[in-house]
């Protein structure tokens, strides 16, 4: 009888502990949802940018229309023209521009081109200069595509420019419409966890991107259906997505691909930061950045290479927590 009583008491204790754990889990989930709702409430509200449609466009005709269409194809299938087996030249890693700028740069909150024509030329702290659209495109060729710049006078460059101009045809100059580019993501109050990020990657991401981050080529091997996230064919350490805040925001609102949306993310904010930390901790090509940020007072908080104007380490600049760094920059 005593043994039965002890067994019942133990079962009751275990049940209470499990229930308390579930309650705590729901409370934490509710708290994070409240914090995210408060963050979203502070963001500007407007109707989301929607890309124009070539199918419906009856104004863009002749040579201009041909250039816009070619520019769209260059963005969607960059590797076909400039990849390892490119028909024009072999100068990139094999990724397509739309591997980072979803749906050829038209998906709302998918790192789209909605504000490119309206906001450029613009000052860029990384170069400490005014940069035009041509320079920005070549930045992507040299960093995200880990390749070489293309001739700004070439028909290809002018076609990509024409496509971006066409996408922004209804956006007032100087304005960034709601849903353009990438939305900001709330910061977390700890260092992004590479170990946790690896677990998320294995359970969710590697089905498409591979167990070694190698991506998945289409059947004829001409371009990536799902891009490599590290290794020799991925973006280098000077690319925009190598900044953790950019990559975490991109993941939160767009991944898993064609499953998550801005309105219905599938990962928590912390999961997005952690998986971004894991991906960006993996080996990838290096680009000389000795001329980046010539005025280091203009550096953003998550630039992972020094020197810095503050006392925080390269590790903290890369993985966080970032609140102290941002506060220090504001007081300088």
DRENDO-1510 file (C-alpha; in Angstrom, 1 decimal, always signed):
<recs>
REC; n; res; u; v; w
REC; 1; UNK; +0.0; +0.0; +0.0 .
REC; 2; UNK; +2.8; +2.4; +0.8 .
REC; 3; UNK; +4.4; +1.8; -2.5 .
REC; 4; UNK; +1.1; +2.5; -4.3 .
REC; 5; UNK; +0.8; +5.7; -2.3 .
REC; 6; UNK; +4.3; +6.9; -3.2 .
REC; 7; UNK; +3.6; +6.1; -6.8 .
REC; 8; UNK; +0.4; +8.2; -6.8 .
REC; 9; UNK; +2.2; +11.0; -5.0 .
REC; 10; UNK; +5.0; +10.9; -7.5 .
REC; 11; UNK; +2.5; +10.9; -10.4 .
REC; 12; UNK; +0.7; +13.9; -8.9 .
REC; 13; UNK; +4.0; +15.8; -8.4 .
REC; 14; UNK; +5.1; +15.1; -12.0 .
REC; 15; UNK; +1.6; +16.2; -13.3 .
REC; 16; UNK; +1.9; +19.5; -11.4 .
REC; 17; UNK; +5.4; +20.1; -12.7 .
REC; 18; UNK; +4.2; +19.4; -16.3 .
REC; 19; UNK; +1.2; +21.6; -15.9 .
REC; 20; UNK; +3.3; +24.4; -14.4 .
REC; 21; UNK; +5.7; +24.1; -17.4 .
REC; 22; UNK; +2.9; +24.3; -19.9 .
REC; 23; UNK; +1.4; +27.4; -18.1 .
REC; 24; UNK; +4.8; +29.0; -18.1 .
REC; 25; UNK; +5.3; +28.2; -21.8 .
REC; 26; UNK; +1.9; +29.8; -22.7 .
REC; 27; UNK; +2.7; +32.8; -20.5 .
REC; 28; UNK; +6.1; +33.3; -22.3 .
REC; 29; UNK; +4.5; +32.8; -25.7 .
REC; 30; UNK; +1.7; +35.4; -24.8 .
REC; 31; UNK; +4.4; +37.8; -23.5 .
REC; 32; UNK; +6.4; +37.5; -26.8 .
REC; 33; UNK; +3.3; +38.0; -28.9 .
REC; 34; UNK; +2.4; +41.1; -26.9 .
REC; 35; UNK; +5.9; +42.5; -27.3 .
REC; 36; UNK; +5.8; +41.9; -31.0 .
REC; 37; UNK; +2.3; +43.5; -31.3 .
REC; 38; UNK; +3.6; +46.5; -29.5 .
REC; 39; UNK; +6.6; +46.6; -31.9 .
REC; 40; UNK; +4.3; +46.3; -35.0 .
REC; 41; UNK; +2.1; +49.1; -33.6 .
REC; 42; UNK; +5.0; +51.5; -33.8 .
REC; 43; UNK; +5.6; +50.8; -37.5 .
REC; 44; UNK; +4.1; +53.1; -40.2 .
REC; 45; UNK; +0.8; +51.9; -41.5 .
REC; 46; UNK; -0.1; +52.2; -45.1 .
REC; 47; UNK; -1.3; +50.0; -47.9 .
REC; 48; UNK; +1.5; +47.6; -48.9 .
REC; 49; UNK; +3.4; +48.3; -52.1 .
REC; 50; UNK; +2.3; +46.1; -55.0 .
REC; 51; UNK; +4.5; +45.7; -58.1 .
REC; 52; UNK; +3.1; +46.8; -61.4 .
REC; 53; UNK; +2.1; +44.1; -63.9 .
REC; 54; UNK; +3.7; +43.9; -67.4 .
REC; 55; UNK; +0.6; +41.9; -68.4 .
REC; 56; UNK; -1.7; +44.9; -67.6 .
REC; 57; UNK; +0.8; +47.6; -68.6 .
REC; 58; UNK; -0.3; +49.1; -72.0 .
REC; 59; UNK; +2.0; +52.2; -71.7 .
REC; 60; UNK; +5.4; +50.6; -71.7 .
REC; 61; UNK; +6.1; +49.7; -75.3 .
REC; 62; UNK; +8.8; +49.0; -77.9 .
REC; 63; UNK; +12.4; +49.1; -76.9 .
REC; 64; UNK; +11.6; +50.2; -73.3 .
REC; 65; UNK; +9.3; +47.3; -72.8 .
REC; 66; UNK; +11.9; +44.9; -74.3 .
REC; 67; UNK; +14.5; +46.3; -71.8 .
REC; 68; UNK; +12.2; +46.0; -68.9 .
REC; 69; UNK; +11.4; +42.4; -69.8 .
REC; 70; UNK; +15.1; +41.5; -70.3 .
REC; 71; UNK; +15.9; +43.2; -67.0 .
REC; 72; UNK; +13.3; +41.1; -65.2 .
REC; 73; UNK; +14.8; +37.9; -66.8 .
REC; 74; UNK; +18.3; +39.0; -65.7 .
REC; 75; UNK; +17.2; +39.4; -62.1 .
REC; 76; UNK; +15.2; +36.1; -62.1 .
REC; 77; UNK; +17.8; +34.0; -63.9 .
REC; 78; UNK; +21.1; +35.8; -63.3 .
REC; 79; UNK; +23.1; +32.6; -63.4 .
REC; 80; UNK; +21.9; +31.8; -66.9 .
REC; 81; UNK; +23.8; +34.9; -68.1 .
REC; 82; UNK; +26.6; +35.5; -65.6 .
REC; 83; UNK; +26.9; +32.2; -63.6 .
REC; 84; UNK; +29.7; +29.6; -63.8 .
REC; 85; UNK; +28.2; +28.5; -67.2 .
REC; 86; UNK; +26.9; +32.0; -68.1 .
REC; 87; UNK; +26.1; +32.8; -71.7 .
REC; 88; UNK; +27.5; +36.4; -71.4 .
REC; 89; UNK; +30.3; +35.9; -69.0 .
REC; 90; UNK; +31.3; +33.6; -66.1 .
REC; 91; UNK; +31.7; +36.0; -63.2 .
REC; 92; UNK; +29.3; +35.1; -60.4 .
REC; 93; UNK; +28.8; +32.3; -57.9 .
REC; 94; UNK; +25.7; +30.9; -59.7 .
REC; 95; UNK; +23.0; +32.5; -57.5 .
REC; 96; UNK; +20.2; +34.6; -59.0 .
REC; 97; UNK; +19.4; +38.1; -57.9 .
REC; 98; UNK; +15.9; +36.8; -57.0 .
REC; 99; UNK; +17.4; +34.3; -54.5 .
REC; 100; UNK; +17.7; +37.3; -52.2 .
REC; 101; UNK; +15.1; +39.6; -53.9 .
REC; 102; UNK; +12.1; +37.3; -54.0 .
REC; 103; UNK; +9.9; +37.0; -57.1 .
REC; 104; UNK; +12.4; +39.1; -59.2 .
REC; 105; UNK; +12.3; +41.8; -56.6 .
REC; 106; UNK; +8.5; +42.1; -56.5 .
REC; 107; UNK; +7.4; +40.3; -53.3 .
REC; 108; UNK; +6.2; +42.7; -50.5 .
REC; 109; UNK; +8.6; +42.5; -47.6 .
REC; 110; UNK; +10.7; +40.1; -49.6 .
REC; 111; UNK; +13.7; +42.4; -50.0 .
REC; 112; UNK; +12.0; +43.9; -53.1 .
REC; 113; UNK; +12.9; +46.8; -55.3 .
REC; 114; UNK; +9.9; +48.9; -54.6 .
REC; 115; UNK; +11.9; +51.9; -53.3 .
REC; 116; UNK; +15.1; +51.6; -55.4 .
REC; 117; UNK; +14.2; +54.1; -58.1 .
REC; 118; UNK; +12.6; +56.5; -55.6 .
REC; 119; UNK; +15.4; +56.5; -53.1 .
REC; 120; UNK; +18.5; +56.4; -55.3 .
REC; 121; UNK; +21.0; +58.1; -55.7 .
REC; 122; UNK; +21.5; +58.1; -51.9 .
REC; 123; UNK; +24.2; +58.5; -49.3 .
REC; 124; UNK; +25.8; +55.1; -48.3 .
REC; 125; UNK; +27.8; +55.0; -45.1 .
REC; 126; UNK; +29.7; +51.9; -46.2 .
REC; 127; UNK; +31.4; +53.9; -49.0 .
REC; 128; UNK; +30.8; +57.3; -47.4 .
REC; 129; UNK; +29.6; +58.6; -50.7 .
REC; 130; UNK; +26.5; +59.1; -52.8 .
REC; 131; UNK; +25.7; +55.9; -54.7 .
REC; 132; UNK; +23.5; +55.6; -57.8 .
REC; 133; UNK; +21.5; +52.6; -58.9 .
REC; 134; UNK; +24.3; +51.3; -61.1 .
REC; 135; UNK; +26.7; +51.2; -58.2 .
REC; 136; UNK; +24.1; +49.5; -56.0 .
REC; 137; UNK; +23.6; +46.8; -58.6 .
REC; 138; UNK; +27.3; +46.2; -58.9 .
REC; 139; UNK; +27.5; +46.0; -55.1 .
REC; 140; UNK; +25.3; +43.0; -55.3 .
REC; 141; UNK; +27.3; +41.5; -58.2 .
REC; 142; UNK; +30.5; +41.8; -56.1 .
REC; 143; UNK; +29.1; +40.8; -52.7 .
REC; 144; UNK; +25.9; +38.8; -52.8 .
REC; 145; UNK; +26.9; +37.1; -56.1 .
REC; 146; UNK; +30.6; +37.0; -55.0 .
REC; 147; UNK; +31.5; +38.1; -58.5 .
REC; 148; UNK; +32.7; +41.0; -60.6 .
REC; 149; UNK; +31.1; +44.3; -61.5 .
REC; 150; UNK; +29.5; +44.6; -64.9 .
REC; 151; UNK; +29.9; +47.4; -67.4 .
REC; 152; UNK; +27.5; +50.2; -66.4 .
REC; 153; UNK; +27.1; +51.0; -70.1 .
REC; 154; UNK; +26.2; +47.5; -71.1 .
REC; 155; UNK; +22.7; +46.6; -72.4 .
REC; 156; UNK; +22.4; +44.2; -69.4 .
REC; 157; UNK; +23.0; +46.9; -66.8 .
REC; 158; UNK; +20.8; +49.4; -68.6 .
REC; 159; UNK; +18.0; +46.7; -68.7 .
REC; 160; UNK; +18.2; +45.9; -65.0 .
REC; 161; UNK; +18.1; +49.7; -64.4 .
REC; 162; UNK; +15.0; +50.0; -66.7 .
REC; 163; UNK; +13.3; +47.2; -64.8 .
REC; 164; UNK; +13.9; +48.8; -61.4 .
REC; 165; UNK; +12.7; +52.2; -62.7 .
REC; 166; UNK; +9.6; +50.5; -64.1 .
REC; 167; UNK; +8.9; +48.8; -60.8 .
REC; 168; UNK; +9.0; +52.1; -59.0 .
REC; 169; UNK; +7.0; +54.0; -61.6 .
REC; 170; UNK; +4.2; +54.9; -59.2 .
REC; 171; UNK; +6.4; +55.6; -56.1 .
REC; 172; UNK; +6.9; +59.3; -55.4 .
REC; 173; UNK; +10.6; +60.4; -55.5 .
REC; 174; UNK; +12.2; +60.2; -52.1 .
REC; 175; UNK; +9.5; +57.9; -50.6 .
REC; 176; UNK; +9.7; +54.4; -49.4 .
REC; 177; UNK; +6.4; +52.7; -49.6 .
REC; 178; UNK; +5.1; +50.4; -46.9 .
REC; 179; UNK; +6.2; +46.8; -47.7 .
REC; 180; UNK; +9.3; +47.9; -49.7 .
REC; 181; UNK; +12.6; +46.3; -49.0 .
REC; 182; UNK; +12.8; +44.4; -45.7 .
REC; 183; UNK; +10.8; +45.3; -42.6 .
REC; 184; UNK; +12.7; +45.8; -39.4 .
REC; 185; UNK; +12.7; +43.0; -36.9 .
REC; 186; UNK; +12.6; +43.4; -33.1 .
REC; 187; UNK; +15.9; +43.0; -31.3 .
REC; 188; UNK; +16.3; +40.2; -28.7 .
REC; 189; UNK; +18.0; +40.9; -25.4 .
REC; 190; UNK; +20.7; +38.3; -25.6 .
REC; 191; UNK; +23.3; +37.0; -28.0 .
REC; 192; UNK; +21.9; +35.1; -31.0 .
REC; 193; UNK; +22.5; +31.4; -30.3 .
REC; 194; UNK; +24.4; +29.5; -33.0 .
REC; 195; UNK; +23.7; +26.1; -31.3 .
REC; 196; UNK; +19.9; +26.7; -31.2 .
REC; 197; UNK; +20.1; +28.1; -34.7 .
REC; 198; UNK; +21.6; +24.8; -36.0 .
REC; 199; UNK; +18.8; +22.8; -34.5 .
REC; 200; UNK; +16.3; +25.1; -36.3 .
REC; 201; UNK; +18.2; +24.8; -39.5 .
REC; 202; UNK; +18.3; +21.0; -39.4 .
REC; 203; UNK; +14.6; +20.7; -38.5 .
REC; 204; UNK; +13.2; +23.3; -40.9 .
REC; 205; UNK; +15.7; +24.7; -43.4 .
REC; 206; UNK; +18.0; +21.9; -44.6 .
REC; 207; UNK; +15.2; +20.2; -46.6 .
REC; 208; UNK; +15.6; +22.9; -49.2 .
REC; 209; UNK; +19.1; +24.3; -48.5 .
REC; 210; UNK; +20.9; +21.1; -47.9 .
REC; 211; UNK; +22.7; +19.5; -45.0 .
REC; 212; UNK; +25.9; +21.4; -45.8 .
REC; 213; UNK; +24.1; +24.7; -46.9 .
REC; 214; UNK; +24.9; +23.8; -50.5 .
REC; 215; UNK; +21.4; +24.7; -51.9 .
REC; 216; UNK; +19.5; +22.8; -54.5 .
REC; 217; UNK; +20.2; +23.1; -58.3 .
REC; 218; UNK; +17.5; +22.7; -60.9 .
REC; 219; UNK; +17.5; +19.4; -62.9 .
REC; 220; UNK; +19.8; +20.7; -65.6 .
REC; 221; UNK; +22.2; +22.4; -63.1 .
REC; 222; UNK; +21.9; +25.8; -64.6 .
REC; 223; UNK; +20.7; +27.7; -61.6 .
REC; 224; UNK; +19.6; +27.3; -58.0 .
REC; 225; UNK; +16.0; +26.5; -57.0 .
REC; 226; UNK; +17.1; +27.0; -53.4 .
REC; 227; UNK; +20.3; +29.0; -53.0 .
REC; 228; UNK; +23.4; +27.9; -51.1 .
REC; 229; UNK; +23.6; +29.6; -47.6 .
REC; 230; UNK; +27.3; +29.1; -47.1 .
REC; 231; UNK; +30.3; +27.7; -48.9 .
REC; 232; UNK; +32.0; +28.8; -52.1 .
REC; 233; UNK; +28.8; +29.4; -54.1 .
REC; 234; UNK; +27.1; +31.6; -51.5 .
REC; 235; UNK; +27.2; +35.3; -50.7 .
REC; 236; UNK; +30.4; +36.6; -49.3 .
REC; 237; UNK; +31.1; +38.2; -45.9 .
REC; 238; UNK; +30.6; +41.7; -47.4 .
REC; 239; UNK; +27.0; +41.1; -48.5 .
REC; 240; UNK; +24.0; +42.8; -46.9 .
REC; 241; UNK; +22.6; +39.5; -45.6 .
REC; 242; UNK; +25.8; +38.9; -43.7 .
REC; 243; UNK; +24.5; +41.6; -41.3 .
REC; 244; UNK; +22.5; +39.6; -38.7 .
REC; 245; UNK; +19.6; +42.1; -38.5 .
REC; 246; UNK; +19.0; +41.9; -42.3 .
REC; 247; UNK; +19.2; +38.1; -42.4 .
REC; 248; UNK; +17.0; +37.6; -39.4 .
REC; 249; UNK; +14.3; +40.0; -40.8 .
REC; 250; UNK; +14.5; +38.2; -44.2 .
REC; 251; UNK; +14.0; +34.8; -42.5 .
REC; 252; UNK; +11.3; +35.9; -40.2 .
REC; 253; UNK; +9.0; +37.3; -42.8 .
REC; 254; UNK; +9.8; +35.0; -45.8 .
REC; 255; UNK; +11.0; +31.6; -44.5 .
REC; 256; UNK; +10.1; +28.7; -44.9 .
REC; 257; UNK; +9.8; +29.8; -48.5 .
REC; 258; UNK; +6.3; +30.2; -49.8 .
REC; 259; UNK; +5.0; +29.2; -46.3 .
REC; 260; UNK; +5.8; +32.2; -44.1 .
REC; 261; UNK; +4.4; +35.7; -44.8 .
REC; 262; UNK; +4.7; +39.1; -43.2 .
REC; 263; UNK; +1.3; +38.6; -41.8 .
REC; 264; UNK; +1.8; +35.0; -40.6 .
REC; 265; UNK; +5.5; +34.2; -39.7 .
REC; 266; UNK; +6.2; +30.6; -39.0 .
REC; 267; UNK; +9.3; +31.2; -36.8 .
REC; 268; UNK; +9.4; +33.2; -33.5 .
REC; 269; UNK; +11.5; +36.3; -33.4 .
REC; 270; UNK; +14.2; +34.5; -31.4 .
REC; 271; UNK; +14.2; +31.5; -33.7 .
REC; 272; UNK; +14.8; +33.9; -36.7 .
REC; 273; UNK; +17.8; +35.5; -34.9 .
REC; 274; UNK; +19.2; +32.1; -33.9 .
REC; 275; UNK; +19.0; +30.5; -37.3 .
REC; 276; UNK; +20.5; +33.6; -38.9 .
REC; 277; UNK; +23.4; +33.4; -36.4 .
REC; 278; UNK; +24.0; +29.8; -37.4 .
REC; 279; UNK; +24.0; +30.4; -41.1 .
REC; 280; UNK; +26.3; +33.4; -40.8 .
REC; 281; UNK; +28.6; +31.5; -38.6 .
REC; 282; UNK; +29.4; +29.1; -41.4 .
REC; 283; UNK; +32.4; +29.4; -43.8 .
REC; 284; UNK; +31.8; +31.6; -46.9 .
REC; 285; UNK; +33.9; +33.6; -49.4 .
REC; 286; UNK; +35.8; +36.6; -48.1 .
REC; 287; UNK; +35.9; +40.0; -49.8 .
REC; 288; UNK; +38.4; +42.8; -49.0 .
REC; 289; UNK; +36.5; +45.3; -46.9 .
REC; 290; UNK; +39.5; +47.5; -46.0 .
REC; 291; UNK; +37.9; +50.4; -47.8 .
REC; 292; UNK; +34.4; +49.9; -46.3 .
REC; 293; UNK; +33.2; +52.4; -43.7 .
REC; 294; UNK; +36.0; +55.0; -44.2 .
REC; 295; UNK; +34.2; +57.1; -41.6 .
REC; 296; UNK; +33.7; +54.6; -38.8 .
REC; 297; UNK; +31.3; +56.9; -37.0 .
REC; 298; UNK; +28.8; +56.0; -39.7 .
REC; 299; UNK; +29.0; +52.2; -39.1 .
REC; 300; UNK; +25.7; +50.4; -38.3 .
REC; 301; UNK; +25.5; +48.4; -35.1 .
REC; 302; UNK; +25.9; +44.9; -36.6 .
REC; 303; UNK; +29.0; +45.4; -38.8 .
REC; 304; UNK; +31.0; +42.4; -37.8 .
REC; 305; UNK; +34.5; +43.7; -38.7 .
REC; 306; UNK; +36.3; +46.4; -36.8 .
REC; 307; UNK; +37.7; +48.9; -36.1 .
REC; 308; UNK; +34.9; +50.5; -34.1 .
REC; 309; UNK; +34.3; +53.7; -32.3 .
REC; 310; UNK; +33.1; +51.8; -29.3 .
REC; 311; UNK; +34.6; +49.2; -26.9 .
REC; 312; UNK; +32.3; +46.3; -27.9 .
REC; 313; UNK; +33.8; +43.1; -29.3 .
REC; 314; UNK; +33.5; +41.9; -32.9 .
REC; 315; UNK; +31.5; +38.9; -31.6 .
REC; 316; UNK; +28.9; +41.2; -30.0 .
REC; 317; UNK; +28.7; +43.4; -33.1 .
REC; 318; UNK; +28.0; +40.2; -35.1 .
REC; 319; UNK; +25.7; +38.3; -32.7 .
REC; 320; UNK; +24.5; +40.8; -30.2 .
REC; 321; UNK; +23.0; +41.7; -27.8 .
REC; 322; UNK; +22.8; +45.0; -29.7 .
REC; 323; UNK; +20.9; +47.3; -27.4 .
REC; 324; UNK; +24.1; +48.5; -25.6 .
REC; 325; UNK; +25.8; +49.1; -28.9 .
REC; 326; UNK; +22.9; +51.2; -30.3 .
REC; 327; UNK; +22.7; +53.2; -27.1 .
REC; 328; UNK; +26.4; +53.9; -27.2 .
REC; 329; UNK; +26.2; +55.1; -30.9 .
REC; 330; UNK; +23.3; +57.4; -30.0 .
REC; 331; UNK; +25.3; +59.0; -27.2 .
REC; 332; UNK; +28.5; +59.5; -29.2 .
</recs>
